[in-house]
């Protein structure tokens, strides 16, 4: 196969033809005239994937339900299809094959990956997020991490049927959107934050304008009036970059009814909090956090690194954000689910705390927590805590 691949590659290079299915098939017939039609089609598809697609990873990226494809060197490929990581039978011929694929995908996204720049983060066509690391930074061989965007927006009923959102949680989340409270969806990597946020944005009234600010376009709300702004990394010369912080400022001039920051993880938190304190209610976003109780400290660390004092951070936070919806992924089975909803409250010492309002254990019904009554009041009684008992 390697000999055939090199021969077809050479023919395409000689003619200057793009590696389309037709050109690859023609080059393959010229090289191996005795092959039948079915063999040509099968080999042409495999070679086209190697030349222009994701090589042996193509079938994995097309498989239903797959959200992540992870390559740890030439002989170890894992996928996540919603039930946790599973090792596949896919193998590369050698380390050079993995490196060649990583460099080709990175170059297609306009980024650089070589010995001088052994790490790359890029967005591929179709919204796939790519991260690549070359040896010797990755001693075990070239590592690739491919994160697929949601194929479509799910409804709240669908997430409830899948077990991600409990029935009582669905009523509460709908009330969050209707009451226009500012909220963050938090959780670890792969817990379904983006999927849930897209779902909730689909419930926003169709007369409202949603402005999305994202590092990589992943949110896909089912809504008729969505404006997308996507950050851009600097080029090889270090120029032309557009940060999330830049985009949040621009978004405020675009008359947003709902300002959404896809993932808050750097200095943009300062502008996001400022925006929510200047009449832009109903804003929301996601944040990586191990637990809902850790969110105030996480936001404090990000905002202080951007130049705010601790007192200023908590003053902004108390006035800007109302609710935290925290997601987890069960260790057994990998099920993503809403674990708890907390109300942000400023304590007597001036610091903001996350007060649990309702929790959803893996088994059994919802549990009302100390902040339930205060959350109901904040939602204008659109949600009744007694219904969860």
C-alpha positions as CSV (number, residue, x, y, z in Angstrom):
1,X,0.0,0.0,0.0
2,X,2.8,2.4,0.8
3,X,4.4,1.8,-2.6
4,X,1.1,2.5,-4.3
5,X,0.5,5.6,-2.2
6,X,3.9,7.0,-3.2
7,X,3.3,6.2,-6.8
8,X,-0.1,7.9,-6.9
9,X,1.2,10.9,-5.0
10,X,4.0,11.2,-7.6
11,X,1.5,11.1,-10.5
12,X,-0.6,13.8,-8.9
13,X,2.4,16.0,-8.3
14,X,3.5,15.6,-11.9
15,X,0.2,16.7,-13.3
16,X,-0.5,19.3,-10.5
17,X,-4.0,17.8,-10.0
18,X,-5.9,18.2,-6.8
19,X,-6.3,15.0,-4.7
20,X,-10.0,14.7,-5.5
21,X,-11.7,11.3,-5.7
22,X,-11.7,11.4,-9.5
23,X,-8.1,12.4,-9.9
24,X,-6.9,9.9,-7.3
25,X,-8.9,7.1,-9.1
26,X,-7.5,8.1,-12.5
27,X,-3.9,8.1,-11.1
28,X,-4.6,4.7,-9.5
29,X,-5.9,3.2,-12.7
30,X,-2.8,4.5,-14.6
31,X,-0.6,2.9,-11.9
32,X,-2.5,-0.4,-11.5
33,X,-4.4,-1.1,-14.7
34,X,-5.5,-4.5,-13.7
35,X,-7.6,-3.4,-10.8
36,X,-11.4,-3.8,-11.0
37,X,-13.9,-1.0,-10.5
38,X,-14.7,-1.9,-6.9
39,X,-11.0,-2.2,-6.0
40,X,-10.2,1.1,-7.6
41,X,-13.1,2.9,-5.7
42,X,-12.1,1.3,-2.4
43,X,-8.4,2.2,-2.8
44,X,-9.1,5.6,-4.2
45,X,-11.2,6.5,-1.1
46,X,-8.4,5.3,1.2
47,X,-5.7,7.2,-0.7
48,X,-7.8,10.4,-1.0
49,X,-8.2,10.3,2.8
50,X,-4.5,10.0,3.1
51,X,-3.8,12.8,0.7
52,X,-6.5,15.3,1.6
53,X,-8.5,13.9,4.6
54,X,-7.5,12.6,7.9
55,X,-6.0,9.3,6.7
56,X,-7.0,6.3,8.7
57,X,-8.8,8.6,11.1
58,X,-11.5,9.5,8.5
59,X,-13.9,6.6,9.4
60,X,-13.6,7.5,13.1
61,X,-14.4,11.2,12.4
62,X,-17.5,10.2,10.4
63,X,-18.8,7.6,12.9
64,X,-22.0,8.7,14.7
65,X,-21.7,10.0,18.2
66,X,-17.9,10.4,18.2
67,X,-16.8,13.6,19.9
68,X,-13.1,13.1,20.3
69,X,-10.4,11.2,18.4
70,X,-7.0,10.9,20.2
71,X,-3.8,9.6,18.7
72,X,-0.9,8.7,21.0
73,X,1.8,7.8,18.6
74,X,1.4,5.4,15.6
75,X,-0.1,2.4,17.3
76,X,-2.6,3.9,19.8
77,X,-5.8,5.6,18.7
78,X,-8.7,6.2,21.1
79,X,-12.2,7.6,20.5
80,X,-14.9,9.0,22.8
81,X,-18.5,8.3,21.6
82,X,-20.2,9.4,24.8
83,X,-19.4,6.3,26.9
84,X,-15.9,7.2,27.8
85,X,-12.6,6.5,26.0
86,X,-12.3,3.4,23.9
87,X,-9.2,2.1,22.2
88,X,-9.7,1.3,18.5
89,X,-8.0,-1.1,16.1
90,X,-6.7,1.8,13.9
91,X,-3.0,1.9,13.5
92,X,-0.5,4.0,11.5
93,X,2.3,2.4,9.5
94,X,5.0,4.3,11.5
95,X,5.8,7.5,13.3
96,X,6.5,9.3,10.0
97,X,2.9,8.7,8.9
98,X,1.4,10.3,12.0
99,X,3.8,13.2,11.8
100,X,3.0,13.7,8.1
101,X,-0.7,13.7,8.9
102,X,-0.3,16.1,11.8
103,X,1.7,18.6,9.7
104,X,-0.7,18.4,6.7
105,X,-3.8,19.0,8.8
106,X,-2.0,21.9,10.7
107,X,-0.8,23.5,7.4
108,X,-4.4,23.2,6.0
109,X,-5.5,25.4,8.9
110,X,-2.8,27.9,8.2
111,X,-0.7,27.0,11.2
112,X,2.9,25.8,11.6
113,X,4.1,22.5,13.0
114,X,7.8,21.5,12.8
115,X,10.8,21.0,15.0
116,X,11.0,24.8,15.7
117,X,7.3,24.9,16.6
118,X,6.5,21.4,17.9
119,X,3.0,22.3,19.2
120,X,0.0,23.6,17.3
121,X,-3.6,24.5,18.0
122,X,-5.9,25.0,15.0
123,X,-9.4,24.8,13.7
124,X,-10.0,22.6,10.7
125,X,-12.8,22.9,8.0
126,X,-16.1,21.9,9.5
127,X,-15.2,23.2,12.9
128,X,-13.0,20.3,14.1
129,X,-10.5,21.5,16.7
130,X,-7.0,20.1,16.3
131,X,-4.1,20.0,18.7
132,X,-0.8,18.4,17.8
133,X,2.5,17.8,19.6
134,X,5.6,16.4,17.9
135,X,8.6,14.5,19.4
136,X,10.7,15.1,21.4
137,X,8.1,17.2,23.3
138,X,5.9,14.0,23.0
139,X,8.5,11.3,23.6
140,X,6.1,8.5,22.8
141,X,5.4,9.8,19.3
142,X,3.3,12.5,17.6
143,X,0.1,13.1,19.5
144,X,-3.1,14.4,17.9
145,X,-6.3,15.5,19.6
146,X,-9.3,16.1,17.4
147,X,-12.5,17.5,19.0
148,X,-15.6,17.4,16.8
149,X,-18.2,20.1,17.1
150,X,-21.8,19.0,17.9
151,X,-23.4,17.8,14.7
152,X,-26.7,19.5,15.6
153,X,-28.4,21.4,18.5
154,X,-30.3,19.2,20.9
155,X,-33.6,20.2,22.5
156,X,-34.1,20.2,26.2
157,X,-36.5,17.3,25.8
158,X,-33.8,15.3,24.0
159,X,-31.2,15.9,26.7
160,X,-33.8,15.0,29.3
161,X,-34.5,11.7,27.5
162,X,-30.8,11.0,27.3
163,X,-30.4,11.4,31.1
164,X,-28.1,14.5,30.8
165,X,-30.8,16.8,32.3
166,X,-33.1,15.4,34.9
167,X,-36.8,16.4,34.5
168,X,-36.8,18.8,37.4
169,X,-33.5,20.2,36.1
170,X,-35.2,20.8,32.7
171,X,-37.9,23.0,34.3
172,X,-35.3,24.9,36.3
173,X,-33.0,25.5,33.2
174,X,-36.0,26.7,31.2
175,X,-36.8,29.2,34.0
176,X,-33.2,30.4,33.9
177,X,-33.5,31.4,30.3
178,X,-37.0,32.9,30.6
179,X,-36.0,35.0,33.7
180,X,-33.0,36.4,31.8
181,X,-30.6,35.7,34.6
182,X,-26.9,35.6,33.9
183,X,-25.4,32.1,34.3
184,X,-22.3,30.0,33.7
185,X,-22.3,26.3,32.7
186,X,-19.3,24.8,34.4
187,X,-17.6,21.4,34.4
188,X,-14.5,19.5,33.3
189,X,-13.4,18.6,29.8
190,X,-16.0,16.6,27.9
191,X,-18.9,17.0,30.3
192,X,-21.2,18.5,27.7
193,X,-21.0,22.2,28.5
194,X,-21.2,23.4,24.9
195,X,-24.0,21.0,24.1
196,X,-26.1,22.2,27.0
197,X,-25.5,25.9,26.3
198,X,-26.4,25.5,22.7
199,X,-29.6,23.8,23.8
200,X,-30.6,26.6,26.2
201,X,-29.8,29.3,23.7
202,X,-32.3,27.7,21.4
203,X,-35.0,28.6,24.0
204,X,-34.2,32.3,23.7
205,X,-37.1,34.3,22.3
206,X,-36.9,34.6,18.5
207,X,-37.2,38.4,18.8
208,X,-33.8,38.5,20.6
209,X,-30.4,38.9,19.0
210,X,-27.7,36.5,20.3
211,X,-24.1,37.5,19.8
212,X,-21.6,34.6,20.3
213,X,-18.0,35.2,21.1
214,X,-15.9,32.0,20.8
215,X,-12.3,31.0,20.6
216,X,-13.3,28.2,18.2
217,X,-16.9,28.2,16.8
218,X,-18.6,25.3,18.5
219,X,-22.0,26.6,19.7
220,X,-24.8,25.8,17.3
221,X,-28.0,27.1,18.8
222,X,-31.3,26.5,16.9
223,X,-32.2,30.2,16.7
224,X,-33.0,32.5,13.8
225,X,-30.9,35.5,14.9
226,X,-27.3,34.5,15.8
227,X,-24.2,36.6,15.2
228,X,-20.9,34.7,15.5
229,X,-17.5,36.2,16.3
230,X,-14.5,33.9,16.3
231,X,-11.0,34.7,17.7
232,X,-8.0,34.4,15.4
233,X,-4.5,33.5,16.5
234,X,-1.5,35.6,15.3
235,X,0.2,34.4,12.1
236,X,3.8,33.1,11.9
237,X,5.1,36.6,12.2
238,X,3.1,37.2,15.4
239,X,0.7,39.7,13.8
240,X,-3.0,39.7,13.0
241,X,-4.3,38.0,16.2
242,X,-7.8,38.8,17.4
243,X,-8.4,37.8,21.1
244,X,-11.6,37.0,22.9
245,X,-11.2,40.1,24.9
246,X,-11.1,42.1,21.6
247,X,-14.3,40.4,20.5
248,X,-16.2,40.9,23.7
249,X,-15.6,44.6,23.3
250,X,-16.8,44.5,19.7
251,X,-19.8,42.5,20.6
252,X,-21.0,45.2,23.0
253,X,-21.3,47.6,20.0
254,X,-23.5,45.1,18.1
255,X,-26.7,45.5,20.1
256,X,-26.7,42.1,21.7
257,X,-29.9,41.0,23.6
258,X,-27.8,38.0,24.8
259,X,-24.0,38.2,25.0
260,X,-22.5,34.7,25.1
261,X,-18.8,33.9,25.7
262,X,-18.4,30.3,24.6
263,X,-15.6,29.6,27.0
264,X,-14.2,32.0,29.5
265,X,-10.6,31.2,30.3
266,X,-8.4,34.3,30.2
267,X,-8.5,38.1,30.5
268,X,-11.8,38.3,28.6
269,X,-13.5,37.6,31.9
270,X,-13.0,41.2,32.9
271,X,-14.8,42.5,29.9
272,X,-17.5,39.9,30.2
273,X,-18.3,40.8,33.8
274,X,-18.2,44.5,32.8
275,X,-20.7,43.8,30.0
276,X,-23.1,42.0,32.3
277,X,-22.9,45.0,34.7
278,X,-23.9,47.5,32.0
279,X,-27.5,46.5,31.2
280,X,-26.7,43.3,29.2
281,X,-28.8,40.9,31.3
282,X,-29.3,37.3,30.3
283,X,-25.6,36.8,29.3
284,X,-24.1,33.3,29.7
285,X,-21.1,31.2,28.9
286,X,-19.0,28.2,30.0
287,X,-16.1,27.8,32.3
288,X,-13.8,24.9,33.2
289,X,-14.1,24.1,36.9
290,X,-13.9,20.9,39.0
291,X,-16.8,21.9,41.2
292,X,-19.4,24.7,41.4
293,X,-17.9,25.8,44.7
294,X,-14.6,26.4,42.9
295,X,-16.1,28.9,40.4
296,X,-15.7,32.1,42.4
297,X,-12.0,31.3,43.0
298,X,-11.5,30.4,39.4
299,X,-13.0,33.7,38.2
300,X,-11.0,35.5,40.8
301,X,-7.7,34.0,39.6
302,X,-8.5,34.9,35.9
303,X,-9.6,38.4,36.7
304,X,-6.7,39.2,39.0
305,X,-4.3,37.9,36.4
306,X,-5.9,40.5,34.1
307,X,-5.2,43.3,36.5
308,X,-8.3,43.6,38.8
309,X,-8.0,43.6,42.6
310,X,-9.6,40.8,44.6
311,X,-12.2,43.3,46.0
312,X,-13.0,44.6,42.5
313,X,-13.4,41.0,41.1
314,X,-16.0,40.0,43.8
315,X,-17.9,43.3,43.5
316,X,-18.2,42.8,39.7
317,X,-19.0,39.1,40.2
318,X,-21.8,39.8,42.7
319,X,-23.5,42.2,40.4
320,X,-22.9,40.4,37.1
321,X,-23.6,36.6,37.6
322,X,-26.5,34.9,39.2
323,X,-26.4,31.1,38.7
324,X,-24.0,28.3,38.1
325,X,-25.1,25.1,36.4
326,X,-22.5,22.4,37.0
327,X,-22.0,19.3,34.9
328,X,-20.1,16.1,35.7
329,X,-19.2,12.9,33.9
330,X,-19.9,9.7,35.8
331,X,-16.7,7.6,36.3
332,X,-18.6,4.4,35.3
333,X,-20.1,4.6,31.8
334,X,-19.0,8.2,31.2
335,X,-22.6,9.6,31.3
336,X,-22.6,13.4,31.1
337,X,-25.2,15.0,33.4
338,X,-26.2,18.1,35.4
339,X,-25.0,17.5,39.0
340,X,-26.1,20.7,40.7
341,X,-27.3,24.3,40.3
342,X,-25.9,27.0,42.6
343,X,-26.8,30.6,43.4
344,X,-24.0,33.1,43.6
345,X,-24.2,35.1,46.9
346,X,-22.0,37.8,48.4
347,X,-21.1,36.9,52.0
348,X,-20.6,39.3,54.8
349,X,-16.8,39.3,54.2
350,X,-17.4,40.7,50.7
351,X,-16.5,37.5,48.8
352,X,-18.9,35.8,46.5
353,X,-19.8,32.2,47.3
354,X,-21.6,29.5,45.4
355,X,-24.6,28.4,47.5
356,X,-26.1,25.0,46.4
357,X,-29.8,25.4,45.5
358,X,-30.6,21.9,44.1
359,X,-28.5,18.8,43.4
360,X,-29.1,15.8,41.3
361,X,-27.4,12.6,42.6
362,X,-26.6,9.8,40.1
363,X,-29.5,7.8,41.6
364,X,-32.7,8.9,43.2
365,X,-34.5,12.2,43.0
366,X,-33.3,15.8,43.2
367,X,-32.3,17.2,46.6
368,X,-33.2,20.7,47.6
369,X,-30.3,22.6,49.1
370,X,-30.1,25.7,51.3
371,X,-30.2,28.1,48.4
372,X,-33.4,26.8,46.8
373,X,-35.8,29.4,48.1
374,X,-33.4,32.3,47.2
375,X,-33.0,30.9,43.7
376,X,-36.8,30.6,43.2
377,X,-37.1,34.3,44.3
378,X,-34.4,35.3,41.8
379,X,-36.2,33.5,39.0
380,X,-39.4,35.4,39.8
381,X,-41.1,32.2,41.0
382,X,-40.9,30.7,37.5
383,X,-39.6,27.6,39.2
384,X,-41.1,26.2,42.5
385,X,-38.6,24.4,44.8
386,X,-41.4,22.3,46.3
387,X,-41.8,20.5,42.9
388,X,-38.4,18.9,43.4
389,X,-39.2,17.3,46.7
